[in-house]
Amino acid sequence: MVKTEQLLAEKVVSFLESTRCYLNPDLRLDYICYSLGTNRTYASRAVKTVASSFSSLVNGYRIRHAISILKERPFLPFEAISSQSGFNNRRTFYQAFKAETGKTPSEYRQGLF
């Protein structure tokens, strides 16, 4: 069973990376399940082999995307970076950014200069 979960986790990760669906603020695990032809229970177990939850997996991709935007356009407002990265609101963006990098977006931006 563990091998099956690992294979499904690889499919989930590959799907996220190839489609960049993590940029959709309304992304749900159900969409991934439907797209991969699996059920929520299997997908959830598989995701937990690579991240603590589906949200943390998706937020990791979103934060990496936000960092790439920040490096390309360091003076873009955080609100714009947040929405372009798939976050519904600035508060969630700030919390996820701090959790992923250990810094606030402002602290990270200051480190770029």
C-alpha positions as CSV (number, residue, x, y, z in Angstrom):
1,M,0.0,0.0,0.0
2,V,2.8,2.4,0.8
3,K,4.3,2.0,-2.7
4,T,0.8,2.8,-4.2
5,E,0.6,6.0,-2.0
6,Q,4.1,7.1,-3.2
7,L,3.2,6.6,-6.8
8,L,0.0,8.5,-6.4
9,A,1.9,11.3,-4.5
10,E,4.3,11.5,-7.5
11,K,1.3,11.8,-9.8
12,V,-0.2,14.6,-7.7
13,V,3.0,16.5,-7.6
14,S,3.6,16.0,-11.4
15,F,0.0,17.2,-12.0
16,L,0.5,20.3,-9.9
17,E,3.8,21.1,-11.6
18,S,2.6,20.4,-15.2
19,T,-0.7,22.2,-15.0
20,R,0.3,24.9,-12.5
21,C,-3.3,24.6,-11.1
22,Y,-2.0,25.7,-7.7
23,L,-2.3,29.3,-9.2
24,N,-6.1,28.9,-9.0
25,P,-7.3,30.2,-5.7
26,D,-10.3,27.9,-5.8
27,L,-8.2,24.7,-6.2
28,R,-9.5,21.8,-4.1
29,L,-8.3,18.3,-3.6
30,D,-11.5,17.0,-5.3
31,Y,-10.3,18.6,-8.6
32,I,-7.0,16.7,-8.4
33,C,-8.9,13.5,-7.6
34,Y,-11.2,13.9,-10.5
35,S,-8.3,14.8,-12.9
36,L,-6.2,11.8,-11.8
37,G,-9.1,9.4,-11.5
38,T,-8.7,8.6,-7.9
39,N,-10.7,9.2,-4.7
40,R,-10.3,11.7,-1.9
41,T,-9.2,9.2,0.7
42,Y,-6.4,7.7,-1.4
43,A,-5.2,11.1,-2.6
44,S,-5.2,12.6,0.9
45,R,-3.1,9.7,2.2
46,A,-0.7,10.0,-0.7
47,V,-0.3,13.8,-0.2
48,K,0.6,13.1,3.4
49,T,3.7,11.2,2.3
50,V,5.1,14.4,0.8
51,A,3.5,17.2,2.9
52,S,1.6,17.6,6.1
53,S,-1.6,18.4,4.1
54,F,-2.9,19.3,0.7
55,S,-3.0,22.9,1.7
56,S,0.6,23.0,2.8
57,L,1.6,21.2,-0.4
58,V,-0.2,23.7,-2.6
59,N,0.9,26.7,-0.5
60,G,4.5,25.6,-0.9
61,Y,4.1,25.8,-4.7
62,R,2.4,29.1,-4.4
63,I,5.1,30.6,-2.2
64,R,7.8,29.4,-4.6
65,H,5.9,31.1,-7.4
66,A,5.6,34.3,-5.3
67,I,9.3,34.3,-4.6
68,S,10.0,34.1,-8.4
69,I,7.7,37.0,-9.0
70,L,9.4,38.9,-6.1
71,K,12.8,38.3,-7.6
72,E,11.7,39.5,-11.1
73,R,9.6,42.4,-9.9
74,P,10.8,43.4,-6.4
75,F,8.7,46.5,-6.1
76,L,5.4,44.9,-7.1
77,P,2.9,45.3,-4.2
78,F,2.4,42.2,-2.0
79,E,-1.3,42.2,-2.8
80,A,-0.6,41.7,-6.5
81,I,2.1,39.0,-5.7
82,S,-0.4,37.3,-3.5
83,S,-3.2,37.2,-6.0
84,Q,-0.9,36.2,-8.9
85,S,0.3,33.3,-6.8
86,G,-3.1,31.8,-6.1
87,F,-3.9,33.2,-2.7
88,N,-7.4,34.4,-1.8
89,N,-6.2,37.0,0.7
90,R,-3.1,38.7,1.9
91,R,-3.3,37.3,5.4
92,T,-3.1,33.7,4.2
93,F,-0.3,34.7,1.9
94,Y,1.7,36.3,4.8
95,Q,1.1,33.2,7.0
96,A,2.1,30.8,4.3
97,F,5.2,32.8,3.3
98,K,6.4,33.0,6.9
99,A,5.8,29.2,7.4
100,E,7.7,28.3,4.2
101,T,10.6,30.8,4.4
102,G,10.9,31.7,8.0
103,K,10.6,35.4,7.0
104,T,7.8,37.8,6.2
105,P,7.5,38.9,2.6
106,S,8.9,42.3,3.6
107,E,11.9,40.7,5.3
108,Y,12.5,38.5,2.3
109,R,12.3,41.5,0.0
110,Q,14.8,43.5,2.1
111,G,17.2,40.5,1.8
112,L,17.1,40.9,-2.0
113,F,18.9,44.2,-1.9
